[in-house]
Amino acid sequence: MTLLASPAVRMGISISIATGLYGVSFGALSVTSGLDFWQTMALSLLLFSGGSQFAFIGVVAGGGSGIAAMSAATLLGMRNGIYGMQLNALLHPTGWRRYVAAQLTIDESTATSSGQTDPAEQRRGFWAAGIGIYVLWNLFTAIGALAGSGLGDPKQWGLDGAAVAAFLGLLWPRLKGREPVAIAAVCAVATVIAVPFVPAGVPILVAAVVAAVIGWFSHGRRDEGLEPDVDPFRERHHHGAHRAGDTGPGAGK
């Protein structure tokens, strides 16, 4: 299969474009918040976590200290550590790929990968989305930082809406059953309510807490949830047992 024929790669490229374009908004907002071009690029190249980056410059723009800005960014970036544990079990990166994969583990690369059922497609989806977004996000961050205030209000471009729409496009088809859809709707309402009252990026954490509380007390069917629901350890055990029991004619060929 050629790369462009892979559904996961095509999905990764499409979401890379939608998310990467949003980097223009970050670059422009960063320089108007008081950071220079190279400080802005360092945040995108090294931190590379959209919500954390916006939280950082939001604190700086509001007159907060560097420690406060780093604390806000760290709080929002904690979710990537949880993604990392899931993807490590799913993709089993080895050697130098583990370090690169850690840098590329974000919302979109996780969703693109975990949305596939075939292990090869899971890997293609992760790398296509991760590398694509990293390149385009930094490219458009540079464009936004160089253009600066010449772009006007970055929110008027609607790029934040494009990124959200792309992520919802990944999530919604995976919701199977009435209860998961209801939880998603409740979390969306909680996010909208929280937006006017908390700093940028925190509403998604509010939604996560709401989902966790509902899930903890839920008694829904065990076969309802996000699909495909891939358990990499169970899959690996199943294939290992199958190979061990394959002793018939032609085994080992």
Summary of the structure (lengths in Angstrom):
residues: 253
radius of gyration: 20.2
end to end distance: 23.1
largest distance: 73.3
contacts: 789
relative contact order: 0.15
helix: 77%
strand: 2%
